[in-house]
Amino acid sequence: MKRQHKSLLLLTLTAVLLSCASPRALTTDGENPASAQLSQQNVNATLYQNASAEVAWLYEQGYAFARIKLDANLALPDSLPPAVIVDVDETVLDNSPYELQNILEGRNYTPETWKAWTARAEAKPLPGALDFLNYAVSRGCSVYYITNRDADEQEVTITNLAKHGFPMADKEHVLTMQGTSDKTERRAGVSRKHRVVLLVGDQLTDYDQALKDRSADQGLPSMYRMSGQLSQYFILLPNSTYGYWRDGITGRGSDAEKRDRVRSFIEQRVR
């Protein structure tokens, strides 16, 4: 092969490799580059949530620990019947396929795409969730699913849960959002008739709404102030893809504003 042909081939291969290595959206839609860029920031987090043995074991480990806490709290005397409260998304049902689809299309969460996903009722159980809740029922506990899915998603959520054999998947026990994402009143409603012996969720707000505030050191001081209660009554499960931890960094606004706030946050952390 002549020298100039070798050089041309080398340049071509280099260009191809650089093109493949460059971060870019997995979509050809260039109408909203900020949205695509923000979506791509979630790739590794979503792959970790969807495909890693590490996350599977974190769920198994979390639910095994939940049994220990449940038994310990049930041993405490109380006249009310016991209940367990669990969140739904990323606590008992896995929605990472929805996040993967967002990445492929270079988009972010919208109520329309989310409801199209939940309407399919195809989310799979997360490791350990079903066994733990069946165990809780065997110990005499009622199970309440307090979720921030909208009221018009209640039926499909019940269908999805019941399909996999989750206990007490009915209108009485699946409590959807009623005008506010604050779960305080719904938890209080359960507490009026039951002794809540354990709560399980993927957000600290699945225990107490006060933990939503991330204005002071990303919420760490509030979390540590409640550490005693959290240690006894709450199991936190992994969710690397979304949550108040991320909202505390991105804030509200356009995708471009959120993208830029992430960059600013990272720049501040490396100074």
C-alpha positions in Angstrom: 0.0 0.0 0.0 1.4 3.4 -0.9 2.4 5.8 1.9 -0.4 8.4 1.0 -3.0 5.7 1.0 -1.8 4.5 4.4 -2.0 8.1 5.7 -5.5 8.5 4.3 -6.7 5.3 5.9 -5.2 6.3 9.3 -6.9 9.7 9.1 -10.2 8.0 8.3 -10.0 5.5 11.1 -9.0 8.3 13.6 -12.0 10.4 12.5 -14.3 7.4 13.0 -12.9 6.6 16.5 -13.1 10.2 17.6 -16.7 10.4 16.3 -17.6 7.3 18.3 -15.9 8.5 21.4 -17.5 12.0 21.4 -20.4 12.4 23.9 -23.5 12.9 21.8 -27.2 12.2 22.1 -28.4 8.7 21.0 -31.0 10.5 18.8 -31.0 12.3 15.5 -33.5 14.9 16.8 -31.6 18.2 17.0 -34.6 20.4 17.9 -33.7 20.5 21.6 -30.0 20.0 22.1 -30.1 21.0 25.8 -32.7 18.3 26.5 -30.6 15.8 24.7 -27.5 16.8 26.6 -29.3 16.7 30.0 -30.6 13.3 29.1 -27.1 12.0 28.3 -26.0 13.0 31.8 -28.2 10.2 33.1 -26.7 7.4 31.0 -24.3 5.8 33.6 -26.8 6.3 36.4 -29.5 4.5 34.5 -27.3 1.7 33.3 -26.3 1.2 37.0 -29.9 1.2 38.1 -31.0 -1.1 35.3 -28.2 -3.6 34.7 -25.8 -3.8 37.6 -25.6 -6.8 40.0 -24.5 -4.2 42.6 -28.0 -2.5 42.6 -29.7 -5.9 42.6 -27.8 -6.8 45.7 -28.5 -3.4 47.3 -32.2 -4.1 47.0 -31.8 -7.7 48.3 -29.7 -6.4 51.2 -32.1 -3.6 51.9 -35.1 -5.9 52.1 -33.2 -8.4 54.2 -32.4 -5.6 56.6 -36.1 -4.6 56.5 -37.1 -8.0 57.9 -34.7 -7.5 60.8 -36.2 -4.0 61.6 -39.7 -5.2 61.1 -39.3 -8.1 63.6 -37.7 -5.7 66.1 -40.4 -3.1 65.8 -43.2 -5.7 66.0 -41.7 -6.9 69.3 -42.6 -3.5 70.8 -46.0 -3.5 72.5 -48.9 -1.5 70.9 -52.7 -1.9 70.8 -53.0 -0.9 67.1 -52.7 -3.4 64.3 -49.3 -3.1 62.5 -48.8 -1.8 59.0 -45.9 -1.3 56.6 -45.8 1.6 54.1 -43.9 1.3 50.9 -43.3 3.6 48.0 -43.9 2.2 44.5 -41.5 3.5 41.9 -37.9 2.4 42.4 -39.0 0.8 45.7 -41.1 -2.2 44.6 -41.4 -1.6 40.8 -38.5 -0.9 38.4 -39.0 1.9 35.9 -35.5 2.0 34.5 -36.7 0.9 31.1 -38.6 4.2 30.9 -35.4 6.1 31.7 -33.5 4.0 29.0 -36.0 5.0 26.4 -35.6 8.6 27.4 -31.9 8.3 26.8 -32.4 6.7 23.4 -34.7 9.5 22.3 -32.6 12.3 23.8 -35.5 13.4 26.0 -36.3 13.9 29.7 -39.3 13.1 31.9 -42.6 14.5 30.8 -46.0 13.6 32.3 -47.2 12.4 28.9 -44.3 9.9 28.3 -44.4 8.8 31.9 -48.1 7.9 31.8 -47.7 6.2 28.5 -45.1 4.0 30.3 -47.2 3.3 33.4 -50.3 2.5 31.3 -48.5 -0.5 29.9 -48.3 -1.9 33.5 -45.0 -3.7 32.5 -42.7 -2.6 35.3 -41.0 -5.6 36.9 -40.6 -6.2 40.7 -37.4 -5.1 42.3 -35.2 -7.7 43.9 -36.5 -8.7 47.4 -39.6 -6.5 47.4 -42.2 -9.2 46.9 -40.7 -11.7 49.3 -40.4 -9.0 52.0 -44.0 -7.8 51.6 -45.4 -11.3 51.7 -43.3 -11.8 54.9 -44.8 -8.7 56.4 -48.3 -9.9 55.7 -47.4 -13.3 57.3 -46.4 -11.4 60.4 -49.8 -9.8 60.6 -49.0 -6.4 58.9 -51.2 -4.6 56.4 -49.3 -3.2 53.4 -50.0 0.3 52.1 -48.4 1.6 48.8 -48.1 5.4 49.0 -47.1 6.7 45.6 -46.8 10.0 43.8 -48.3 8.6 40.7 -51.5 10.5 39.8 -55.0 9.4 40.8 -55.7 8.5 37.1 -52.8 6.0 37.3 -54.2 4.1 40.3 -55.9 1.4 38.2 -52.9 0.6 36.1 -50.7 0.6 39.2 -52.9 -1.9 40.9 -52.9 -4.0 37.7 -49.1 -3.9 37.6 -48.7 -4.8 41.2 -51.3 -7.6 41.1 -49.8 -9.1 38.0 -46.7 -10.0 40.1 -48.6 -11.1 43.2 -48.0 -8.1 45.4 -50.2 -8.4 48.5 -53.1 -6.0 49.1 -52.9 -4.4 45.7 -56.3 -2.7 45.7 -57.9 0.7 45.9 -57.8 0.8 49.7 -54.1 0.1 49.9 -52.7 1.9 46.8 -52.8 5.6 47.7 -52.0 7.8 44.8 -51.3 11.6 44.7 -54.2 13.8 45.5 -53.1 17.3 44.5 -49.8 17.3 46.3 -46.6 15.2 46.2 -46.3 15.6 50.0 -47.1 12.2 51.5 -47.6 13.4 55.0 -51.4 13.3 55.1 -51.6 9.9 53.5 -49.1 8.5 56.0 -51.1 10.1 58.8 -54.3 8.5 57.5 -52.7 5.1 57.8 -51.3 5.9 61.2 -54.8 6.8 62.5 -55.8 3.1 62.3 -52.5 1.3 62.4 -49.1 1.3 64.1 -46.7 1.9 61.2 -43.8 -0.4 62.1 -41.7 0.3 59.0 -41.5 2.5 55.9 -39.5 1.7 52.8 -38.7 4.1 49.9 -36.1 5.4 47.5 -36.3 9.0 48.7 -35.8 10.4 52.2 -39.2 12.1 51.8 -40.8 8.6 51.9 -40.2 9.0 55.6 -40.6 12.7 56.3 -41.4 15.6 53.9 -39.0 17.9 55.9 -36.2 16.0 54.2 -37.1 17.4 50.8 -35.3 20.7 51.6 -31.7 20.5 50.2 -30.9 24.2 50.6 -28.4 23.5 53.4 -25.5 21.3 52.4 -27.7 19.2 50.1 -29.9 18.2 53.0 -27.3 16.4 55.1 -27.9 18.3 58.4 -31.6 17.5 58.3 -30.9 13.9 57.6 -28.4 13.5 60.5 -30.8 15.2 62.8 -33.4 12.5 62.1 -30.8 9.7 62.0 -32.2 8.0 65.1 -35.8 7.8 63.7 -34.5 6.8 60.3 -32.4 4.0 61.7 -35.3 2.4 63.5 -38.2 2.9 61.1 -37.0 3.5 57.6 -35.2 1.5 54.8 -33.8 3.6 52.0 -33.3 1.9 48.6 -31.0 3.0 45.7 -32.2 5.4 43.0 -29.4 6.9 41.0 -31.6 8.3 38.2 -33.9 10.9 39.7 -35.1 12.4 43.0 -34.9 15.4 45.3 -31.1 14.9 45.5 -30.9 15.8 41.8 -33.6 18.5 42.0 -31.5 20.2 44.6 -28.8 20.6 42.0 -30.8 21.2 38.8 -33.6 23.4 40.3 -36.6 24.3 38.2 -36.7 25.8 34.7 -35.7 24.9 31.2 -33.5 21.9 30.3 -30.8 24.4 29.3 -30.9 26.0 32.8 -30.8 22.6 34.5 -27.9 21.5 32.3 -26.0 24.7 33.2 -26.7 24.3 36.9 -25.3 20.8 36.9 -22.1 22.1 35.2 -21.8 25.0 37.7 -22.3 22.5 40.6 -19.5 20.3 39.3 -17.2 23.3 38.8 -17.8 24.4 42.4 -17.1 21.0 43.7 -13.7 20.6 42.0 -12.3 24.0 42.9 
